[in-house]
Amino acid sequence: MLRRLSDSHVAVVGLGYVGMPLALMLAKHMRVTGFDIHQERVEELKEGFDRNREIEGPLLRTTTCDFTSEVPDICDCNVYIVTVPTPIDGHNKPDLGPVESATKTVASVLKKGDIVVYESTVYPGVTEGICGPLLEQGSGLKSGKHFFLGYSPERINPGDAEHTVQKITKVVSGQTEEVSDFLAALYGQMNNGNIFRARDIRTAEASKAIENAQRDINVAFINEVTMILNKLGLSSYDVLEAAGTKWNFLKFSPGLVGGHCIGVDPYYLAECAQNIGHEPRVILAGREINDSMGPYVASCIHDLLVKETGSGKSGKILLMGFTFKENINDIRNTKVLDILKALQALGHDVAIHDPHARLEDVRHEYGIDIMSTLPDKAEYDVAALLVSHDVYKEMTPESLQSIVRRGGVIYDMKGIWRHMAVELAYRFSYQTL
Ligand SMILES: NC(=O)c1ccc[n+]([C@@H]2O[C@H](COP(=O)([O-])OP(=O)(O)OC[C@H]3O[C@@H](n4cnc5c(N)ncnc54)[C@H](O)[C@@H]3O)[C@@H](O)[C@H]2O)c1
């Protein structure tokens, strides 16, 4: 017999970009304890500080959600929602280490009647084929009899004010109909019952994996045509603008694909395909093209400099933007690093500015120092716009003139200054993808 929502106590295991907002949302409706192995993070949350800058201090200080890094504090919970990272290793293979480790923690406190839901992005079969057995081993209980599994993929998009938890359709799946009903009720509290019940757990797992792989491939197509169009001397933004007037042309733009999801999840799907003897050609080709975008952009910047100076002499370059996407501080798997390395290998003197990235995180993660305020001397030969943060969108030819020397290069990878291209071209060499 499954429990009712009213006597449920939820543990959210992993308080990152996904787990933290989820814990706070659920805590508005029920008893919730947020658990994370990162003690410093837990202490910060208790003090009302979210280093991810997703949750405001007052909200953290007034929530009824408890935060802990102590396993005994979650032993009287009866619904466990796992939201830990699912990275890849150095060979682009899924690293299920965090999911397995979180599962072992849950197993150590699992009781009869408990429900364990996974939100981490995985490939079909992980929840029932890998996590279920680990929970059984660690608890001595039987999956589907004593405790129950569920999977509910996460779709939140940090920094996106439009597609919020309250508005996104939430896919849920359970080991039994009853578990699906329970999860539909649990998640439905947060979004007015905007729930889709997937046929089963593997279907829900697969749906998430293909959503992100589809996005990766769509961007890869645009990146590949961008390389072709640039060779033809055309701007991909001009061509996309024209093509976009057709009713069924899909609107994607060229650029770097970094972060923890789109650039990673397709490898989970690829691994799953390979495990069952299918070589995923399109999926891996898409990954290869998107991963080649950093070196491609670096070569564009280098070629522009050579053209402009008439020699292969090294230049002073400012890369604008370091986070993996606009207006957030997330630096995981940022592909700006590829551009930095390629330009440095060509002998250029490269500096980086980002208004959102935490400088100490960048130093800790990548061993490099970046700036959070724009330089005020027109000493750069090139300013290369790589991430379309709002502060960059507000810049003018005058503000760029205080960074780049007259006659220098403005490389606008995201095409955000196209509306002032003519004005820019008057003072600099202006180039976009
Ligand atoms: N961030 C997004 O936009 C997003 C969107 C959809 C899906 N996802 C998926 O959700 C999952 C979580 O992503 P995220 O961005 O929140 O990750 P994150 O790195 O921001 O947070 C994960 C948290 O889990 C903690 N953790 C790691 N191992 C743990 C363990 N064994 N026990 C308890 N806590 C542990 C970490 O300390 C960290 O605080 C991933 O599978 C990701 O692919 C993320």
The ligand as an SDF file (V2000), in Angstrom:
LIG
                    3D

 44 48  0  0  0  0  0  0  0  0999 V2000
   20.9450   22.1630  -14.8370 N   0  0  0  0  0  0  0  0  0  0  0  0
   20.0280   21.9760  -15.7600 C   0  0  0  0  0  0  0  0  0  0  0  0
   19.6410   22.8940  -16.4610 O   0  0  0  0  0  0  0  0  0  0  0  0
   19.4260   20.6110  -15.9960 C   0  0  0  0  0  0  0  0  0  0  0  0
   18.2610   20.5290  -16.7460 C   0  0  0  0  0  0  0  0  0  0  0  0
   17.6830   19.2970  -16.9420 C   0  0  0  0  0  0  0  0  0  0  0  0
   18.2900   18.1750  -16.4240 C   0  0  0  0  0  0  0  0  0  0  0  0
   19.4450   18.2640  -15.7130 N   0  0  0  0  0  0  0  0  0  0  0  0
   20.0220   17.0400  -15.1540 C   0  0  0  0  0  0  0  0  0  0  0  0
   19.7750   17.0400  -13.7510 O   0  0  0  0  0  0  0  0  0  0  0  0
   20.8650   16.4090  -13.0630 C   0  0  0  0  0  0  0  0  0  0  0  0
   21.4380   17.3590  -12.0410 C   0  0  0  0  0  0  0  0  0  0  0  0
   21.9910   18.4780  -12.7160 O   0  0  0  0  0  0  0  0  0  0  0  0
   22.3610   19.8210  -11.9760 P   0  0  0  0  0  0  0  0  0  0  0  0
   22.6090   20.8050  -13.0460 O   0  0  0  0  0  0  0  0  0  0  0  0
   21.4090   20.1400  -10.9290 O   0  0  0  0  0  0  0  0  0  0  0  0
   23.7560   19.3940  -11.2930 O   0  0  0  0  0  0  0  0  0  0  0  0
   24.5870   20.2390  -10.2390 P   0  0  0  0  0  0  0  0  0  0  0  0
   26.0000   19.8620  -10.4370 O   0  0  0  0  0  0  0  0  0  0  0  0
   24.1830   21.6680  -10.2800 O   0  0  0  0  0  0  0  0  0  0  0  0
   24.0850   19.7080   -8.8340 O   0  0  0  0  0  0  0  0  0  0  0  0
   24.2240   18.4250   -8.4100 C   0  0  0  0  0  0  0  0  0  0  0  0
   24.3610   18.4210   -6.8940 C   0  0  0  0  0  0  0  0  0  0  0  0
   24.4280   17.0650   -6.4950 O   0  0  0  0  0  0  0  0  0  0  0  0
   25.3720   16.9640   -5.4450 C   0  0  0  0  0  0  0  0  0  0  0  0
   25.8330   15.5910   -5.3500 N   0  0  0  0  0  0  0  0  0  0  0  0
   26.7320   14.9400   -6.1230 C   0  0  0  0  0  0  0  0  0  0  0  0
   26.8400   13.6590   -5.7320 N   0  0  0  0  0  0  0  0  0  0  0  0
   25.9810   13.4950   -4.6890 C   0  0  0  0  0  0  0  0  0  0  0  0
   25.6460   12.4080   -3.8620 C   0  0  0  0  0  0  0  0  0  0  0  0
   26.2080   11.2170   -4.0330 N   0  0  0  0  0  0  0  0  0  0  0  0
   24.7430   12.6010   -2.8870 N   0  0  0  0  0  0  0  0  0  0  0  0
   24.1690   13.8180   -2.7070 C   0  0  0  0  0  0  0  0  0  0  0  0
   24.4580   14.8930   -3.4560 N   0  0  0  0  0  0  0  0  0  0  0  0
   25.3430   14.7230   -4.4320 C   0  0  0  0  0  0  0  0  0  0  0  0
   26.4390   17.9670   -5.8100 C   0  0  0  0  0  0  0  0  0  0  0  0
   27.2100   18.3460   -4.6830 O   0  0  0  0  0  0  0  0  0  0  0  0
   25.6210   19.1010   -6.4020 C   0  0  0  0  0  0  0  0  0  0  0  0
   25.2980   20.0730   -5.4320 O   0  0  0  0  0  0  0  0  0  0  0  0
   21.8420   15.9870  -14.1500 C   0  0  0  0  0  0  0  0  0  0  0  0
   21.5560   14.6800  -14.5480 O   0  0  0  0  0  0  0  0  0  0  0  0
   21.5210   16.9340  -15.2930 C   0  0  0  0  0  0  0  0  0  0  0  0
   21.8810   16.3980  -16.5500 O   0  0  0  0  0  0  0  0  0  0  0  0
   20.0140   19.4730  -15.4770 C   0  0  0  0  0  0  0  0  0  0  0  0
  1  2  1  0
  2  3  2  0
  2  4  1  0
  4  5  1  0
  4 44  2  0
  5  6  2  0
  6  7  1  0
  7  8  2  0
  8  9  1  0
  8 44  1  0
  9 10  1  0
  9 42  1  0
 10 11  1  0
 11 12  1  0
 11 40  1  0
 12 13  1  0
 13 14  1  0
 14 15  2  0
 14 16  1  0
 14 17  1  0
 17 18  1  0
 18 19  2  0
 18 20  1  0
 18 21  1  0
 21 22  1  0
 22 23  1  0
 23 24  1  0
 23 38  1  0
 24 25  1  0
 25 26  1  0
 25 36  1  0
 26 27  1  0
 26 35  1  0
 27 28  2  0
 28 29  1  0
 29 30  1  0
 29 35  2  0
 30 31  1  0
 30 32  2  0
 32 33  1  0
 33 34  2  0
 34 35  1  0
 36 37  1  0
 36 38  1  0
 38 39  1  0
 40 41  1  0
 40 42  1  0
 42 43  1  0
M  CHG  2   8   1  16  -1
M  END
$$$$
